[in-house]
């Protein structure tokens, strides 16, 4: 029986059993979800294209909506992993390329003459040492945080179309989409260190969904979102933007601009002013 080990997990693909090595919490994955995880652990840290994943999950000739089915299987797999250990995101979506498993994978039992029990016995014999090492490392890390400024973390960011309220003056362009596009352009020009941007085309399938922020964060691996609003009043326009940490939605940065209707700046200038404010605050505080 082949057993795979990655991070704190043991995975037996034939039975679909996923187990947390240190707590002995376990779950049994549905067959399609188990096949998805097997396809990823067999190619660790490699981006597996969506077509290959669909072939691994469904038999030839199956009649299903492959894109919707794959998205559902990915959500279920992430949910099962998070229920066992929420300390890290192990399944990463790489926009326009595919999906990969973060972290190295090791085959711990391929002889069919046992089970993960031997692994658990080894872990039990060394757990005290591991705990001591982890505690020492944590103390050292805390000391380093006190002594050094935090380094910029790598983040993936998407800009949602702005919400528009009120009636714009005749002849005015649609600011809800224009501002999102201009913000992407300005962010690309002045990309802060460690920032990866998601293009608007990747967000198109979610345009009509009520829970667009949650779905984009989950399916595209986005951990920062910019959302905003444009409010037209009788003689003025209010524009506001916010940077959110996903998936909890905590606000990390916010700014707003107010213009008299007859003196309103072009969308590019508004986006540039907002990005100036965001870049000055970058990196935002970690939630």
DRENTIKE-953837 format. One record per residue (C-alpha): y negated, x negated, z. Coordinates in steps of 0.1 Angstrom, whole numbers, m for minus. Each point is the difference from the previous one (the first is absolute). Layout:
<zalos>
<zalo <Y,X,Z>>
...
</zalos>
This chain:
<zalos>
<zalo <0,0,0>>
<zalo <m33,m15,m11>>
<zalo <m28,2,27>>
<zalo <m35,m10,m7>>
<zalo <m25,m13,26>>
<zalo <m37,1,m5>>
<zalo <m27,m2,27>>
<zalo <13,19,30>>
<zalo <25,21,m21>>
<zalo <36,1,m9>>
<zalo <10,21,m31>>
<zalo <35,10,m10>>
<zalo <m5,15,m35>>
<zalo <35,16,m4>>
<zalo <m5,22,31>>
<zalo <m38,1,m4>>
<zalo <m5,m11,36>>
<zalo <m33,m17,9>>
<zalo <m1,m15,35>>
<zalo <m27,m16,21>>
<zalo <16,m32,13>>
<zalo <m19,m3,32>>
<zalo <0,36,13>>
<zalo <33,12,m17>>
<zalo <m19,30,m13>>
<zalo <15,11,m33>>
<zalo <m1,26,m28>>
<zalo <22,10,m29>>
<zalo <m19,2,m33>>
<zalo <7,26,m27>>
<zalo <20,m15,m28>>
<zalo <m30,m2,m24>>
<zalo <m22,m16,26>>
<zalo <28,m25,9>>
<zalo <4,m9,m37>>
<zalo <m38,m6,m2>>
<zalo <1,m23,30>>
<zalo <30,m19,m14>>
<zalo <m18,m6,m33>>
<zalo <m29,m15,20>>
<zalo <20,m22,24>>
<zalo <20,m14,m29>>
<zalo <m33,m13,m14>>
<zalo <m21,m8,31>>
<zalo <m37,m9,m4>>
<zalo <3,8,m37>>
<zalo <m18,28,m17>>
<zalo <26,24,m13>>
<zalo <m12,22,m28>>
<zalo <2,38,4>>
<zalo <24,4,m29>>
<zalo <25,m23,16>>
<zalo <m3,19,33>>
<zalo <6,33,m17>>
<zalo <32,m14,m16>>
<zalo <11,m13,33>>
<zalo <m5,34,17>>
<zalo <13,25,m25>>
<zalo <31,m1,m22>>
<zalo <m4,m2,m38>>
<zalo <m6,35,m14>>
<zalo <m15,14,32>>
<zalo <m27,27,m7>>
<zalo <m28,m5,25>>
<zalo <m37,m6,1>>
<zalo <4,m38,4>>
<zalo <m36,m8,10>>
<zalo <m2,28,26>>
<zalo <35,m7,12>>
<zalo <m8,m37,4>>
<zalo <m33,7,18>>
<zalo <19,23,24>>
<zalo <27,m26,7>>
<zalo <m26,m27,7>>
<zalo <m18,23,24>>
<zalo <33,8,18>>
<zalo <10,m36,2>>
<zalo <m33,m11,14>>
<zalo <2,28,25>>
<zalo <35,m10,12>>
<zalo <m10,m36,3>>
<zalo <m32,8,19>>
<zalo <20,22,24>>
<zalo <21,m30,9>>
<zalo <m28,m26,0>>
<zalo <m36,7,m8>>
<zalo <m12,m36,5>>
<zalo <m2,m9,m37>>
<zalo <0,17,m35>>
<zalo <33,m13,m16>>
<zalo <m1,20,m32>>
<zalo <m30,m9,m21>>
<zalo <m12,17,m32>>
<zalo <m16,m23,m25>>
<zalo <m22,21,m23>>
<zalo <11,2,m36>>
<zalo <29,m23,6>>
<zalo <25,14,25>>
<zalo <13,m3,35>>
<zalo <11,m29,22>>
<zalo <16,m7,33>>
<zalo <m22,m22,22>>
<zalo <19,m27,18>>
<zalo <31,m21,m6>>
<zalo <35,15,m1>>
<zalo <32,m15,12>>
<zalo <36,11,m5>>
<zalo <15,m2,35>>
<zalo <35,14,m6>>
<zalo <17,2,m34>>
<zalo <36,m4,9>>
<zalo <9,36,9>>
<zalo <17,m11,32>>
<zalo <m26,12,25>>
<zalo <m34,16,5>>
<zalo <m34,m9,13>>
<zalo <16,m3,35>>
<zalo <3,m37,m4>>
<zalo <m36,m2,m9>>
<zalo <m10,21,30>>
<zalo <21,m23,23>>
<zalo <m18,m30,m13>>
<zalo <m34,17,5>>
<zalo <9,10,35>>
<zalo <9,m36,8>>
<zalo <m34,m12,m12>>
<zalo <m23,29,8>>
<zalo <m14,m16,32>>
<zalo <m10,m31,m20>>
<zalo <m16,21,m27>>
<zalo <m20,20,25>>
<zalo <m12,m32,17>>
<zalo <m10,m15,m34>>
<zalo <m17,32,m10>>
<zalo <m19,2,33>>
<zalo <m12,m36,m4>>
<zalo <m10,6,m35>>
<zalo <m20,31,10>>
<zalo <m18,m19,27>>
<zalo <m9,m28,m25>>
<zalo <m12,26,m25>>
<zalo <m22,17,25>>
<zalo <m15,m33,9>>
<zalo <m7,m8,m37>>
<zalo <m17,33,m4>>
<zalo <m23,m9,28>>
<zalo <m7,m34,m14>>
<zalo <m3,7,m37>>
<zalo <m18,27,m21>>
<zalo <25,23,m17>>
<zalo <10,m8,m35>>
<zalo <m4,25,m28>>
<zalo <32,21,m4>>
<zalo <12,9,m35>>
<zalo <m7,37,m6>>
<zalo <5,24,m29>>
<zalo <m28,24,m6>>
<zalo <m5,31,m21>>
<zalo <m32,20,m6>>
<zalo <4,38,m1>>
<zalo <m22,23,m21>>
<zalo <m30,11,21>>
<zalo <m2,36,12>>
<zalo <m30,17,m16>>
<zalo <m19,29,17>>
<zalo <m28,21,m13>>
<zalo <m13,3,m35>>
<zalo <m13,m31,m17>>
<zalo <m33,2,m20>>
<zalo <5,8,m37>>
<zalo <9,m30,m20>>
<zalo <13,m21,29>>
<zalo <34,m17,m5>>
<zalo <30,7,22>>
<zalo <m6,m23,29>>
<zalo <34,7,17>>
<zalo <19,m20,m27>>
<zalo <m28,m24,m10>>
<zalo <m6,m13,35>>
<zalo <37,m7,5>>
<zalo <1,m19,m33>>
<zalo <m32,m20,7>>
<zalo <13,m9,35>>
<zalo <31,m14,m16>>
<zalo <m21,m21,m24>>
<zalo <m22,m13,28>>
<zalo <29,m8,22>>
<zalo <17,m19,m28>>
<zalo <m32,m20,m6>>
<zalo <m2,m10,37>>
<zalo <36,2,12>>
<zalo <2,m10,37>>
<zalo <27,m24,8>>
<zalo <35,15,1>>
<zalo <m10,33,m17>>
<zalo <22,16,m26>>
<zalo <m14,30,m19>>
<zalo <19,30,m14>>
<zalo <m14,14,m33>>
<zalo <m9,37,m4>>
<zalo <27,6,m26>>
<zalo <26,m6,28>>
<zalo <m16,29,20>>
<zalo <0,25,m29>>
<zalo <34,16,9>>
<zalo <m13,9,35>>
<zalo <m33,15,m12>>
<zalo <8,36,9>>
<zalo <19,m7,32>>
<zalo <m15,11,33>>
<zalo <15,m29,19>>
<zalo <m10,m26,m26>>
<zalo <m9,m27,26>>
<zalo <34,1,18>>
<zalo <19,1,m33>>
<zalo <m19,m29,m16>>
<zalo <4,m21,32>>
<zalo <37,7,1>>
<zalo <10,m2,m37>>
<zalo <m23,m28,m11>>
<zalo <1,m22,31>>
<zalo <m38,5,6>>
<zalo <m12,m9,35>>
<zalo <m37,5,m5>>
<zalo <m18,29,m18>>
<zalo <m36,7,m8>>
<zalo <m10,36,m1>>
<zalo <m34,15,m3>>
<zalo <m22,31,m7>>
<zalo <m30,10,m21>>
<zalo <m21,28,14>>
<zalo <m27,16,m23>>
<zalo <m28,17,18>>
<zalo <m31,17,m15>>
<zalo <m21,m32,m1>>
<zalo <24,m28,11>>
<zalo <34,m15,m4>>
<zalo <21,m15,29>>
<zalo <27,m25,m9>>
<zalo <24,m13,27>>
<zalo <31,m22,m1>>
<zalo <26,m10,26>>
<zalo <28,m26,2>>
<zalo <32,14,16>>
<zalo <30,m18,14>>
<zalo <32,16,m11>>
<zalo <22,18,9>>
<zalo <m19,10,32>>
<zalo <m34,6,m18>>
<zalo <m21,m20,25>>
<zalo <m35,m7,m13>>
<zalo <m7,m37,m3>>
<zalo <m34,1,m18>>
<zalo <m25,27,m10>>
<zalo <m33,1,m18>>
<zalo <m23,27,m16>>
<zalo <m30,2,m23>>
<zalo <m25,27,m5>>
<zalo <m21,4,m32>>
<zalo <m26,24,m11>>
<zalo <13,19,m30>>
<zalo <m28,m13,m23>>
<zalo <5,m36,12>>
<zalo <37,m2,2>>
<zalo <14,m35,m9>>
<zalo <26,m5,m28>>
<zalo <37,3,11>>
<zalo <5,m38,m5>>
<zalo <m29,m8,24>>
<zalo <13,24,26>>
<zalo <34,m16,m2>>
<zalo <m15,m35,2>>
<zalo <m19,9,32>>
<zalo <31,15,16>>
<zalo <21,m31,m9>>
<zalo <m27,m23,13>>
<zalo <3,18,34>>
<zalo <38,m1,m1>>
<zalo <2,m37,m9>>
<zalo <m23,m9,28>>
<zalo <24,17,24>>
<zalo <31,m15,m16>>
<zalo <26,m5,14>>
<zalo <m2,33,18>>
<zalo <15,1,36>>
<zalo <38,4,1>>
<zalo <10,34,13>>
</zalos>
